[in-house]
């Protein structure tokens, strides 16, 4: 706001023209201010009260935020404890089952980041009999199949699923290992139902029920509901596997 003043010299009053000029300047300045808001003080008090409310609301929300952070930390700790329990049990099962399937091989499950297990992955380390320790991606096709089946059986022992569908899991296995897997599937079938797609006789002979599917000359799949198990010849393994 511009201050207006009339200079009064000693012994002389301002002239009429000077007073008119000063008055005109004051009126112009007042007009430039715009209309007077008679509710300015009332609006200020309302906004001040609103500011206090917002500060209180911010403090309340900040407290809720800290409470949620503590809750998330507690839940994360509980999840870690639960994961550690499950991981330990499945890891023990995996080591034992793989040793059984591979006849003396060694295997273990390793968390990529034990401190942040939910943000990292899982590593399968296996050591086939008479070989060095390898990661899963460095194994041959048959060794991968054997390790994968060992993991499935390890999980099943901890938390069985009622149903499993296995699609040619023995494709890369030799006759000996295919028969080992088939026998373990049959043993575990007492706790779950297994449906296995296979072309291996050593696997078929361990099944309770067989469903044959063939392709007709018209390129139509035909289901054979009855299969004579006596006609299935055993695929002879290269060595005798104890029952």
C-alpha positions in Angstrom: 0.0 0.0 0.0 1.4 3.4 -1.0 1.5 6.1 1.7 0.2 9.5 0.7 1.4 12.6 2.5 1.1 16.4 2.1 4.2 18.3 2.8 3.5 21.2 5.1 6.3 23.7 5.1 6.9 25.9 8.0 4.6 28.9 7.9 2.8 27.9 4.8 -0.2 25.6 4.2 -0.5 23.6 0.9 -2.4 25.2 -1.8 -5.8 24.0 -2.9 -4.4 22.5 -6.1 -1.9 20.5 -4.1 -4.6 19.2 -1.8 -6.8 18.2 -4.7 -3.9 16.4 -6.3 -3.2 14.5 -3.1 -6.9 13.7 -2.6 -7.1 12.4 -6.2 -4.0 10.2 -5.7 -5.5 8.8 -2.5 -8.8 8.0 -4.2 -7.0 6.3 -7.0 -5.0 4.2 -4.6 -8.2 3.3 -2.7 -9.9 2.3 -5.9 -7.0 0.1 -6.8 -7.4 -1.9 -3.6 -10.8 -3.1 -4.8 -13.9 -3.7 -2.7 -13.4 -4.1 1.0 -14.0 -7.6 2.3 -15.9 -7.1 5.5 -15.7 -10.8 6.2 -11.9 -11.0 6.0 -11.4 -11.4 9.7 -14.1 -14.0 9.9 -12.6 -15.9 6.9 -9.2 -15.7 8.5 -10.5 -17.3 11.7 -12.2 -20.0 9.8 -9.1 -20.8 7.8 -7.0 -20.8 11.0 -9.4 -23.3 12.6 -9.2 -25.4 9.4 -5.4 -25.4 9.6 -5.5 -26.6 13.2 -7.9 -29.4 12.1 -5.6 -30.4 9.3 -2.6 -30.5 11.6 -4.5 -32.8 14.0 -5.6 -35.0 11.1 -2.0 -35.2 9.8 -0.9 -36.3 13.3 -3.6 -38.9 13.4 -2.8 -40.3 9.9 0.9 -40.3 10.8 0.2 -42.4 13.9 -1.9 -44.8 11.8 0.9 -45.0 9.2 3.4 -46.0 11.9 1.0 -48.5 13.3 0.6 -50.1 9.8 4.3 -50.2 9.4 4.7 -52.1 12.7 1.9 -54.4 11.7 3.6 -55.2 8.3 6.9 -55.8 10.0 5.2 -58.2 12.5 3.4 -60.0 9.6 6.6 -60.2 7.6 8.4 -61.7 10.6 5.6 -64.3 11.0 5.8 -65.1 7.3 9.5 -65.6 7.5 9.1 -67.9 10.5 6.5 -69.9 8.6 8.6 -70.0 5.5 11.6 -71.1 7.5 9.6 -74.0 9.0 8.3 -75.2 5.7 11.6 -74.7 3.9 13.5 -76.7 6.5 11.0 -79.6 6.3 10.9 -79.7 2.5 14.7 -79.4 2.3 15.1 -82.4 4.5 12.6 -84.4 2.5 14.3 -83.3 -0.7 17.7 -84.4 0.5 16.4 -87.8 1.6 14.2 -88.5 -1.5 16.9 -87.5 -4.0 19.4 -89.8 -2.2 16.9 -92.6 -2.5 16.2 -92.0 -6.2 19.8 -91.4 -7.2 21.3 -94.2 -5.0 23.7 -92.1 -3.0 23.4 -88.7 -4.6 23.3 -85.5 -2.5 20.9 -82.6 -2.9 19.9 -79.5 -1.0 17.6 -76.5 -1.3 19.2 -73.0 -0.9 17.5 -69.6 -0.6 19.1 -67.0 -2.9 18.7 -64.3 -0.3 17.9 -65.7 3.2 17.4 -62.1 4.6 14.8 -61.3 1.9 13.4 -64.7 1.0 10.2 -63.3 -0.6 12.1 -61.1 -3.0 14.5 -63.8 -4.2 14.4 -67.3 -5.7 15.2 -70.9 -4.7 18.3 -72.8 -5.8 18.4 -76.5 -6.2 21.9 -77.9 -5.8 22.4 -81.6 -6.5 25.3 -84.0 -6.6 24.6 -87.1 -8.6 26.4 -90.2 -7.4 30.1 -90.0 -8.3 29.8 -86.4 -9.7 30.4 -82.9 -8.4 27.8 -80.6 -7.0 25.9 -78.8 -9.8 23.1 -76.3 -10.1 19.9 -77.5 -11.7 20.5 -75.8 -15.0 23.9 -77.6 -15.4 22.3 -81.1 -15.2 21.5 -83.4 -18.0 17.8 -83.9 -19.0 17.5 -87.1 -17.1 19.2 -85.7 -14.0 16.9 -82.7 -14.1 13.9 -84.9 -14.3 15.1 -86.9 -11.3 15.8 -83.8 -9.2 12.4 -82.3 -10.2 10.6 -85.5 -9.2 12.5 -85.6 -5.9 11.3 -82.0 -5.2 7.7 -82.9 -6.0 7.8 -86.0 -3.7 9.5 -83.8 -1.0 6.6 -81.3 -1.2 4.0 -84.0 -1.3 5.4 -85.6 1.9 5.1 -82.2 3.7 1.7 -81.1 2.3 0.1 -83.7 0.1 -2.1 -82.7 -2.8 -5.1 -85.0 -3.6 -4.3 -85.2 -7.3 -1.2 -85.1 -9.5 -0.9 -85.1 -13.3 2.5 -86.1 -14.6 3.2 -85.7 -18.3 6.0 -88.0 -19.6 8.2 -87.2 -16.7 10.2 -90.4 -17.5 10.9 -89.4 -21.1 14.6 -88.5 -20.3 15.2 -91.3 -17.8 16.9 -94.6 -18.5 15.1 -97.8 -17.6 16.6 -98.0 -14.1 15.7 -94.5 -13.0 12.3 -94.7 -14.7 11.5 -97.8 -12.7 12.7 -96.1 -9.4 10.4 -93.1 -10.1 7.5 -95.4 -11.0 7.9 -97.4 -7.8 8.0 -94.2 -5.7 4.8 -92.9 -7.4 3.1 -96.2 -6.7 4.2 -96.0 -3.0 2.9 -92.4 -2.7 -0.3 -93.2 -4.5 -1.7 -94.4 -1.1 -2.0 -90.8 -0.1 -2.9 -89.2 -3.4 -4.1 -90.0 -6.9 -1.6 -89.9 -9.7 -2.4 -89.7 -13.4 0.8 -90.3 -15.4 1.2 -90.0 -19.2 4.0 -92.4 -20.2 5.3 -94.5 -23.0 7.6 -96.5 -20.8 6.7 -100.1 -19.9 8.5 -99.9 -16.6 6.2 -97.1 -15.6 3.0 -98.7 -17.0 3.5 -102.0 -15.1 3.3 -100.1 -11.8 -0.1 -98.6 -12.5 -3.4 -99.8 -11.1 -5.3 -98.7 -14.2 -4.3 -98.2 -17.8 -6.0 -96.1 -20.4 -4.6 -96.5 -23.9 -4.9 -93.7 -26.5 -4.0 -94.3 -30.2 -4.3 -92.3 -33.4 -6.6 -93.8 -36.1 -5.9 -93.6 -39.8 -8.4 -90.7 -39.9 -6.1 -88.8 -37.5 -8.6 -89.1 -34.7 -7.6 -90.0 -31.1 -9.2 -93.2 -29.9 -9.3 -94.2 -26.3 -8.8 -97.8 -25.4 -10.6 -98.5 -22.1 -9.4 -102.1 -21.6 -5.7 -103.1 -21.6 -4.5 -106.6 -20.8 -1.7 -106.0 -18.3 -0.4 -109.5 -18.9 0.5 -108.5 -22.5 2.8 -105.8 -21.3 6.4 -107.0 -21.3 8.7 -105.5 -18.7 11.4 -103.3 -19.9 14.5 -105.0 -18.5 16.8 -102.6 -16.6 20.5 -102.9 -16.9 20.8 -103.9 -13.3 18.6 -105.4 -10.6 16.9 -102.8 -8.4 15.9 -104.0 -5.0 12.2 -103.6 -4.2 
